[in-house]
Structure formats: C-alpha cells, structure tokens
Amino acid sequence: MEAEQFTVRFAAPEDDPAIAALVVEGFLDKFRPVFGGRMDRSLKVMEKWVSLEHASGGVTSLVVEGYSTVELAASVGVRTAPSRDDVLARGLWRALTRNLGLPRAVWATTLLSYPRYSHTSSEAYVERLVVSPPFRRQGMARRLLAAAEDFARDAGKETVGLHVSGNNLSALRLYEAEGYVETARQRSFLTAYFLGTKNWLYLKKTL
Ligand SMILES: CC(C)(COP(=O)(O)OP(=O)(O)OC[C@H]1O[C@@H](n2cnc3c(N)ncnc32)[C@H](O)[C@@H]1OP(=O)(O)O)[C@@H](O)C(=O)NCCC(=O)NCCS
C-alpha cells in the first residue's frame, strides 16, 4: 500500500496515548538509557509529555491512520508558537519524579534536555517524526513532513527547523532529499557516552 492511500489528519486529544507509544517504540535506543529498569514507565511519562506539549507547548500533532481509524501508523509534532516553559517543565518534572523516583528523574531530565532548542517566531519546529516499523519505507515520513510544512506555511512561517542526531542516517537521507540543510551543530560528550549520539544537527528549510 502507498502512503497516499493512508489518511493524514490533525491529532485529537484521544490520540495522545497512541502518539506516545509510537514515540517510545521509534526512539527506544534513546529511551532505554533514560528510563533504565523503569522502562515500563516510559509510556506514562511520554503520554504526559505529549499532552503537555499540546496544552502548553505550542505544538500541534499530525498523525497517519493505519489500517483502521483507531490505529496510528505515524506521527509528527509541529511547534508554531512559544511554549509555556514553566508549565511544561513543572508538569514533566512531576511525571518523572512520580514514575521514576527522584535520582532517576534528575538523570532523565539531564539526558532529555538534549538537543537544546529555542523558539524563533518566523520558524516552525518539527519534532518526534516517527513511523511505526511495519509502515516504514512506504513514503509516510515524506508525506507527513510535507503536511507539517503545509501547516507551517498556513501559520505564516518562513522556515522549518528540526534536530536530528548525526548518526540517524535514514532520517538524514530523508531530510536532505526534502531540501533541509545543516545550519548548526551541538556536541555533547554526555549523550555520546550514554545515548550513542555525539552530534545533534540543526537542519533548516526555507518554505
Ligand atoms: C526516519 C523515519 C521517520 C523514516 O520513515 P519512513 O516512512 O520509512 O520514510 P519514507 O518511506 O518516507 O522515506 C523517505 C526517504 O527517507 C530515506 N530513508 C528512509 N528510511 C531509510 C532507511 N532505512 N535507509 C536509508 N534511507 C532511508 C530515503 O531517502 C527515503 O526515500 P526513498 O524510499 O525514495 O529511497 C523512520 O525510519 C522512523 O520512524 N525512524 C525512527 C524515528 C526517527 O529516527 N525519526 C526521525 C527523528 S529526527
């Protein structure tokens, strides 16, 4: 089945748990070191994170329905407004301490603070683009990215930016093919050691 045959739509609040599940599944290599022996709690924390982003983070999510309307095959978040950082940070901290305990919450907060992002009013920010493994290589990410760009354009943005880890070759190929170019790079020895990612690239596309 081709990506065009699947439905892309805006996420509804009921989609938050399914989006969280897609993100945990798609970024397991990043979440395992963060959650350690508490991996079973990662879904709860991510669900809270996604709903906080929607409520206070200036983020709108787009999703692709799978073979039925209740199943999601892919999702992406698009930030078009500044977040209420205090609300986001407090909510996430509460979810982390409740689910992981204080020491692990401190550790998780440290690792999850990479890559660092700051909002620019003329730029939309694409985040947590993820396609469920059985649906990959069918053009879904490309389609979702195009929908995110349309949404950014409609919101009056001139550019779209995103972060990608330097060793995520499949994502890098996708972004480069779609016209994104590297404009900045952050290096972290902490994430190099614990997450296997030393370079976080910032890519940008003019709409
Ligand atoms: C990266 C990801 C989103 C790609 O999703 P996808 O739906 O399989 O991608 P598409 O089918 O739209 O592929 C578009 C292009 O990306 C590149 N690409 C995608 N997967 C690739 C792979 N495994 N190897 C090499 N190139 C790849 C290709 O250039 C491809 O074009 P082509 O099929 O015409 O050759 C998916 O692999 C994923 O969810 N990975 C885990 C989460 C993640 O890393 N997200 C990106 C965060 S920055």
The ligand as an ORCA input file, in Angstrom:
! r2SCAN-3c Opt
* xyz 0 1
  C      13.279      8.013      9.773
  C      11.827      7.523      9.562
  C      10.872      8.571     10.114
  C      11.582      7.330      8.062
  O      10.223      6.946      7.877
  P       9.714      6.226      6.544
  O       8.249      6.374      6.452
  O      10.262      4.860      6.495
  O      10.417      7.105      5.415
  P       9.931      7.252      3.906
  O       9.403      5.927      3.412
  O       9.045      8.433      3.769
  O      11.323      7.502      3.179
  C      11.656      8.745      2.617
  C      13.150      8.738      2.296
  O      13.922      8.687      3.511
  C      15.115      7.893      3.293
  N      15.048      6.693      4.141
  C      14.031      6.331      4.934
  N      14.360      5.193      5.607
  C      15.593      4.853      5.198
  C      16.472      3.782      5.524
  N      16.133      2.835      6.415
  N      17.672      3.743      4.939
  C      18.044      4.697      4.037
  N      17.252      5.734      3.660
  C      16.050      5.809      4.257
  C      15.106      7.533      1.819
  O      15.780      8.570      1.135
  C      13.626      7.545      1.511
  O      13.345      7.758      0.157
  P      13.213      6.500     -0.852
  O      12.323      5.487     -0.170
  O      12.602      7.113     -2.061
  O      14.598      5.976     -1.029
  C      11.597      6.140     10.277
  O      12.630      5.262      9.925
  C      11.492      6.240     11.792
  O      10.418      6.426     12.339
  N      12.654      6.091     12.499
  C      12.680      6.151     13.970
  C      12.395      7.546     14.490
  C      13.330      8.571     13.878
  O      14.522      8.384     13.789
  N      12.742      9.720     13.469
  C      13.472     10.857     12.930
  C      13.757     11.805     14.049
  S      14.751     13.163     13.543
*
